[in-house]
Amino acid sequence: MIPYFKSQNSAFISLFLSFVSFILASPFVSFAEEPQADSLNSIIQTGIRLQGGEYLLGPGDELHFRVLMEPEYTVDKVLVQPDGKLSLPGVGLLDVGSRSVSEVIDIIQSRLSKTIKNPQVSLSLLHPRAATVYLSGAVMRPGMFQINSSNTQQSGLNTTGNEPVARVDLRLSNILAVAGGVTMNADLTQIEIHRANGGAVSSVDLWKVLKGSDVTQDLLLSSGDTIIVPAMDAITLDDQDFETLLRSSIGPKSFPVRVIGETNAPGVYNIDGTSPYLNTAIAKAGGYAPQASRRAVAVRRFSSPNKFSDLYIAPEQFDFFLRPNDIIVVGENKVYKAGRFMRQASEILSPFQSLSVTGSSASQTFGFGGWGPRRF
């Protein structure tokens, strides 16, 4: 009984080890698709989206390389050279410029298969290279913008260099957000992207992205690309589209309005995009003056430099949604108007009151020199 049990147990262990060896050697098990904890953590920290091989490698990219169960091939940090080539142990010199990470993994595995049976390669991006893009047209801050390899700050000709980047990938919407957003007369339906490599010019409709109908319009850019946002002659956005733009990452962060009339500090104020309301503007202008009318406030809205419409709002019943360059007019209340009229009337009548009180002649009061009382 005992020898038979040992025999059966040994056969089971042998079968189990054979199964494990088969799984490890199987071409259907790819460790390249499931990075180890250290490389996965690096990907999360950098925020680079590698799905679908969208990010294309180039000079300055810093990578981590390892081959499963082959520690002598591991390289913690390897830099893509200025000519776009990468040098790896056991692989040699690779031209990785303008290739995705998944494409490079395939090339490496093909080369290593000559010396290693079924090599399982892990290649992850530790720090992406600095990328430069150019913006012009209807954007808040046109110019050159750069996202550096540390992924913590962005700098450019029109930036302070102290503002964090929300996302490090070179999506069109991300770059526009870094530039402070677009202006209100931006034509988002015909944004032009001129590729640095001289490829075809892309025309993008970013409204489809804002409304969630086609997120593929939010293209991934490459270093050296130029983005041109055309401007419209007149602002044609309806209230719903304006609110959609303002709530998005590419909407203007603030915009100016003018407050005139009966407030404590009339003037021009920048309204925060998170609270673009009439009562916010009046509060910035010091609030209502004692003589102000709160029942109705006029708002003059411009659709073009020479075209406007006047709107009348009851601010205590409805907090009106403002737009850039709106003019807010706070008038006087009826009681104050009546009092002011009486004061003005009193000033007009004062000469006649002076005549009756002092007994002065009309010629003295009104300067009718030479005119005297008529004698009969």
C-alpha positions as CSV (number, residue, x, y, z in Angstrom):
1,M,0.0,0.0,0.0
2,I,2.7,2.5,1.0
3,P,4.9,2.0,-2.1
4,Y,1.8,2.4,-4.3
5,F,0.9,5.6,-2.6
6,K,4.4,7.0,-3.0
7,S,4.4,6.0,-6.6
8,Q,1.1,7.8,-7.2
9,N,2.2,10.9,-5.3
10,S,5.4,11.1,-7.4
11,A,3.5,10.8,-10.6
12,F,1.1,13.6,-9.5
13,I,4.0,16.0,-8.6
14,S,5.7,15.2,-12.0
15,L,2.5,16.0,-13.9
16,F,2.0,19.2,-11.9
17,L,5.6,20.4,-12.7
18,S,5.1,19.6,-16.4
19,F,1.9,21.7,-16.4
20,V,3.6,24.7,-14.8
21,S,6.5,24.5,-17.3
22,F,4.0,24.4,-20.2
23,I,2.2,27.5,-18.9
24,L,5.4,29.5,-18.5
25,A,6.6,28.5,-22.0
26,S,3.2,29.0,-23.6
27,P,3.2,31.8,-26.3
28,F,-0.3,32.7,-25.1
29,V,1.0,34.0,-21.7
30,S,2.5,37.5,-22.3
31,F,4.1,39.3,-19.4
32,A,4.5,42.3,-21.7
33,E,0.8,43.0,-21.4
34,E,0.8,42.8,-17.6
35,P,3.7,44.9,-16.2
36,Q,5.1,44.1,-12.8
37,A,4.3,46.2,-9.8
38,D,7.3,48.5,-10.1
39,S,6.8,49.3,-13.8
40,L,3.0,49.6,-13.4
41,N,3.5,52.1,-10.5
42,S,5.8,54.2,-12.8
43,I,3.1,54.2,-15.5
44,I,0.5,55.4,-13.0
45,Q,2.8,58.1,-11.6
46,T,3.6,59.5,-15.0
47,G,0.0,59.4,-16.1
48,I,0.9,58.3,-19.7
49,R,-1.8,56.3,-21.4
50,L,-0.2,53.5,-23.3
51,Q,-3.4,51.7,-24.4
52,G,-3.5,51.0,-28.1
53,G,0.2,52.1,-28.6
54,E,-0.9,55.8,-28.9
55,Y,2.3,57.3,-27.4
56,L,5.2,57.3,-29.8
57,L,8.7,57.1,-28.5
58,G,11.3,59.7,-29.3
59,P,14.6,61.2,-28.2
60,G,14.7,61.9,-24.4
61,D,12.2,59.2,-23.3
62,E,13.4,57.2,-20.3
63,L,12.4,53.5,-20.2
64,H,12.6,50.5,-17.9
65,F,13.5,47.2,-19.5
66,R,13.5,43.6,-18.1
67,V,13.1,40.1,-19.4
68,L,11.3,37.6,-17.2
69,M,13.6,35.1,-15.4
70,E,16.6,36.7,-17.1
71,P,17.9,39.3,-14.6
72,E,21.1,39.9,-16.5
73,Y,19.1,41.7,-19.2
74,T,17.4,44.1,-16.7
75,V,18.0,47.9,-17.2
76,D,16.4,50.2,-14.6
77,K,16.8,53.3,-16.7
78,V,17.7,53.6,-20.4
79,L,17.4,56.8,-22.5
80,V,16.4,57.1,-26.1
81,Q,19.3,58.7,-27.8
82,P,19.0,62.0,-29.9
83,D,19.0,59.9,-33.1
84,G,15.9,58.0,-31.8
85,K,17.9,54.8,-31.1
86,L,17.9,52.6,-28.0
87,S,20.7,50.3,-26.8
88,L,19.8,47.2,-24.8
89,P,21.8,44.3,-23.5
90,G,21.4,41.2,-25.7
91,V,19.4,43.2,-28.2
92,G,21.8,45.8,-29.5
93,L,20.9,49.1,-31.1
94,L,17.2,49.6,-31.9
95,D,15.6,52.4,-33.9
96,V,12.6,53.2,-31.7
97,G,11.8,56.7,-32.9
98,S,8.1,57.2,-33.8
99,R,7.3,53.7,-32.6
100,S,4.8,52.7,-29.9
101,V,5.9,50.7,-26.8
102,S,4.1,47.6,-28.0
103,E,5.8,47.8,-31.4
104,V,9.2,48.0,-29.7
105,I,8.4,45.0,-27.4
106,D,7.6,42.9,-30.5
107,I,10.9,43.8,-32.1
108,I,12.8,43.0,-28.9
109,Q,11.1,39.7,-28.4
110,S,11.9,38.8,-32.0
111,R,15.6,39.5,-31.6
112,L,15.8,37.7,-28.2
113,S,14.0,34.6,-29.5
114,K,17.3,33.7,-31.3
115,T,19.0,33.2,-28.0
116,I,16.2,32.8,-25.4
117,K,13.2,30.5,-25.8
118,N,9.9,32.4,-25.6
119,P,11.4,35.6,-24.1
120,Q,8.8,37.5,-22.0
121,V,9.7,41.2,-22.2
122,S,8.5,44.1,-20.1
123,L,9.2,47.6,-21.3
124,S,7.7,50.6,-19.5
125,L,7.9,54.4,-19.9
126,L,9.4,56.0,-16.8
127,H,9.7,59.6,-17.9
128,P,8.4,61.0,-21.2
129,R,10.5,63.5,-23.1
130,A,9.8,67.2,-23.0
131,A,7.2,68.0,-25.7
132,T,6.7,71.4,-27.4
133,V,3.6,72.5,-29.2
134,Y,2.6,75.9,-30.7
135,L,-0.8,77.6,-30.3
136,S,-2.2,80.5,-32.4
137,G,-5.6,82.0,-33.0
138,A,-8.6,82.3,-30.7
139,V,-6.9,81.1,-27.5
140,M,-6.4,83.0,-24.2
141,R,-2.6,82.7,-24.3
142,P,-1.2,81.9,-27.8
143,G,2.5,81.0,-28.1
144,M,4.8,78.1,-27.4
145,F,4.0,75.6,-24.7
146,Q,6.2,72.8,-23.3
147,I,5.5,69.9,-21.0
148,N,8.7,68.8,-19.5
149,S,9.9,65.3,-18.6
150,S,9.2,65.7,-14.9
151,N,5.5,65.9,-15.6
152,T,5.0,68.3,-12.7
153,Q,5.1,71.7,-14.4
154,Q,4.4,73.4,-17.7
155,S,6.2,76.4,-19.1
156,G,6.0,78.5,-22.2
157,L,6.4,81.9,-23.6
158,N,3.1,83.1,-22.0
159,T,3.1,81.1,-18.8
160,T,4.7,81.5,-15.4
161,G,6.0,77.9,-15.2
162,N,4.4,77.4,-11.8
163,E,1.1,75.9,-12.8
164,P,0.6,72.1,-12.7
165,V,-0.5,70.1,-15.7
166,A,-3.8,68.3,-15.3
167,R,-2.8,65.5,-17.6
168,V,0.6,64.8,-19.1
169,D,-0.5,63.3,-22.4
170,L,-0.6,65.6,-25.4
171,R,-4.3,65.6,-26.0
172,L,-5.6,68.6,-27.9
173,S,-8.0,69.5,-25.0
174,N,-5.2,69.3,-22.5
175,I,-2.9,71.7,-24.4
176,L,-5.8,74.2,-24.8
177,A,-6.5,74.0,-21.1
178,V,-2.8,74.7,-20.3
179,A,-3.1,77.8,-22.6
180,G,-5.9,79.1,-20.4
181,G,-8.7,77.9,-22.7
182,V,-10.2,79.4,-25.8
183,T,-11.8,82.8,-26.4
184,M,-15.6,83.1,-26.7
185,N,-15.5,83.7,-30.4
186,A,-13.4,80.5,-31.1
187,D,-14.6,78.3,-33.8
188,L,-14.2,74.9,-32.3
189,T,-15.6,73.1,-35.3
190,Q,-12.6,73.8,-37.5
191,I,-9.5,73.6,-35.4
192,E,-6.4,72.9,-37.6
193,I,-3.5,70.7,-36.5
194,H,-0.4,71.1,-38.6
195,R,1.9,68.1,-37.9
196,A,5.6,68.6,-37.3
197,N,6.5,65.7,-39.6
198,G,4.9,67.5,-42.5
199,G,1.9,65.2,-42.7
200,A,-1.6,66.1,-43.7
201,V,-3.3,68.9,-41.8
202,S,-6.1,67.6,-39.6
203,S,-9.4,69.4,-39.1
204,V,-10.9,68.8,-35.7
205,D,-14.5,69.5,-34.3
206,L,-13.9,69.8,-30.6
207,W,-17.6,70.5,-30.0
208,K,-18.2,66.8,-30.5
209,V,-15.8,66.1,-27.6
210,L,-17.5,68.6,-25.3
211,K,-20.9,67.1,-26.0
212,G,-19.6,63.6,-25.7
213,S,-20.6,62.5,-29.2
214,D,-17.2,61.7,-30.6
215,V,-14.2,61.7,-28.2
216,T,-11.9,60.6,-31.0
217,Q,-11.8,64.2,-32.1
218,D,-9.5,64.9,-29.1
219,L,-6.4,64.0,-31.0
220,L,-3.1,63.0,-29.5
221,L,-0.5,65.5,-30.5
222,S,3.2,65.2,-31.2
223,S,6.1,67.4,-30.2
224,G,6.4,70.2,-32.7
225,D,2.8,70.3,-33.8
226,T,1.0,73.6,-34.4
227,I,-2.6,74.2,-33.4
228,I,-4.6,77.0,-35.1
229,V,-8.0,77.9,-33.5
230,P,-9.9,80.1,-36.0
231,A,-12.1,83.0,-34.7
232,M,-15.7,83.7,-35.7
233,D,-16.9,87.2,-36.7
234,A,-19.7,87.0,-34.2
235,I,-20.5,85.0,-31.1
236,T,-23.3,82.6,-32.1
237,L,-23.3,80.4,-29.1
238,D,-26.7,79.9,-27.4
239,D,-26.9,79.8,-23.6
240,Q,-26.7,76.0,-23.4
241,D,-23.5,75.8,-25.6
242,F,-22.0,78.7,-23.7
243,E,-22.5,77.0,-20.4
244,T,-21.1,73.7,-21.8
245,L,-18.0,75.6,-22.9
246,L,-17.6,77.4,-19.6
247,R,-17.9,74.2,-17.6
248,S,-15.3,72.4,-19.7
249,S,-11.5,72.4,-19.2
250,I,-11.0,74.6,-22.3
251,G,-13.5,77.3,-21.4
252,P,-12.2,80.7,-20.3
253,K,-11.3,80.6,-16.6
254,S,-12.6,84.1,-16.2
255,F,-14.0,86.9,-18.3
256,P,-14.6,90.7,-18.0
257,V,-17.9,92.5,-17.4
258,R,-18.6,96.1,-16.8
259,V,-20.9,97.3,-14.0
260,I,-22.2,100.9,-14.1
261,G,-24.9,102.8,-12.3
262,E,-26.0,102.6,-8.7
263,T,-23.4,100.3,-7.0
264,N,-20.8,101.2,-4.4
265,A,-17.9,100.6,-6.7
266,P,-18.8,100.5,-10.4
267,G,-16.2,99.4,-12.8
268,V,-14.8,96.5,-14.9
269,Y,-14.4,93.2,-13.1
270,N,-13.2,89.7,-14.1
271,I,-15.9,87.1,-13.3
272,D,-14.7,83.6,-12.3
273,G,-16.0,80.9,-14.7
274,T,-17.2,78.9,-11.8
275,S,-19.7,81.6,-10.7
276,P,-20.6,83.6,-13.9
277,Y,-23.8,85.2,-12.4
278,L,-25.3,88.7,-12.2
279,N,-25.4,88.8,-8.4
280,T,-21.7,87.8,-8.4
281,A,-20.8,90.8,-10.6
282,I,-22.8,93.2,-8.4
283,A,-21.2,91.8,-5.3
284,K,-17.7,92.5,-6.9
285,A,-18.9,96.0,-7.6
286,G,-19.4,96.6,-3.9
287,G,-23.1,95.7,-3.8
288,Y,-26.1,97.9,-4.3
289,A,-25.9,101.6,-3.4
290,P,-28.8,102.8,-1.1
291,Q,-30.5,104.5,-4.0
292,A,-30.3,101.4,-6.3
293,S,-33.3,99.7,-7.8
294,R,-33.2,96.0,-7.1
295,R,-36.4,95.1,-8.9
296,A,-34.9,95.3,-12.4
297,V,-31.3,95.4,-13.7
298,A,-30.5,96.0,-17.4
299,V,-27.9,93.9,-19.1
300,R,-26.5,95.0,-22.5
301,R,-25.1,92.0,-24.4
302,F,-22.9,92.2,-27.5
303,S,-22.9,89.5,-30.2
304,S,-20.5,91.6,-32.3
305,P,-18.8,94.9,-31.7
306,N,-21.7,96.8,-33.4
307,K,-24.6,94.5,-32.5
308,F,-26.2,94.2,-29.1
309,S,-29.4,93.5,-27.3
310,D,-30.8,94.8,-24.0
311,L,-32.1,92.4,-21.4
312,Y,-34.0,93.3,-18.2
313,I,-33.5,90.9,-15.2
314,A,-35.1,90.7,-11.8
315,P,-32.0,89.7,-9.8
316,E,-33.9,88.9,-6.6
317,Q,-35.9,86.3,-8.5
318,F,-33.4,85.0,-11.1
319,D,-29.6,85.0,-10.9
320,F,-28.8,85.6,-14.6
321,F,-25.9,83.8,-16.4
322,L,-23.5,86.4,-17.7
323,R,-21.3,86.4,-20.7
324,P,-18.0,88.1,-21.6
325,N,-18.2,91.9,-22.1
326,D,-21.8,92.2,-20.7
327,I,-22.6,95.7,-19.5
328,I,-24.7,95.7,-16.3
329,V,-26.7,98.8,-15.6
330,V,-28.1,99.3,-12.1
331,G,-30.7,102.1,-12.0
332,E,-32.2,104.3,-9.3
333,N,-35.3,103.3,-7.4
334,K,-38.5,105.4,-7.7
335,V,-38.3,107.0,-4.3
336,Y,-34.8,108.3,-5.0
337,K,-35.8,109.5,-8.5
338,A,-38.7,111.4,-7.0
339,G,-36.5,113.0,-4.3
340,R,-33.9,113.9,-6.8
341,F,-36.5,115.5,-9.1
342,M,-37.8,117.6,-6.2
343,R,-34.2,118.7,-5.3
344,Q,-33.6,119.7,-8.9
345,A,-37.0,121.5,-9.1
346,S,-36.1,123.4,-5.9
347,E,-32.8,124.5,-7.4
348,I,-34.7,125.8,-10.5
349,L,-37.3,127.6,-8.4
350,S,-34.8,129.2,-6.0
351,P,-34.4,132.5,-7.9
352,F,-38.1,133.1,-7.7
353,Q,-38.1,132.2,-4.1
354,S,-35.2,134.7,-3.7
355,L,-37.3,137.3,-5.4
356,S,-40.3,136.9,-3.1
357,V,-38.2,136.8,0.1
358,T,-35.8,139.6,-0.6
359,G,-37.9,141.8,-2.7
360,S,-35.2,142.2,-5.3
361,S,-36.2,143.5,-8.7
362,A,-36.4,141.2,-11.8
363,S,-33.6,143.3,-13.3
364,Q,-31.3,142.5,-10.3
365,T,-32.3,138.8,-10.3
366,F,-32.1,138.0,-14.0
367,G,-29.8,140.7,-15.1
368,F,-32.3,142.6,-17.3
369,G,-30.3,145.8,-17.0
370,G,-32.2,148.9,-18.3
371,W,-35.6,147.3,-17.8
372,G,-37.6,149.1,-15.1
373,P,-41.2,149.1,-13.9
374,R,-43.7,150.4,-16.5
375,R,-45.2,153.8,-15.7
376,F,-48.6,154.8,-16.9
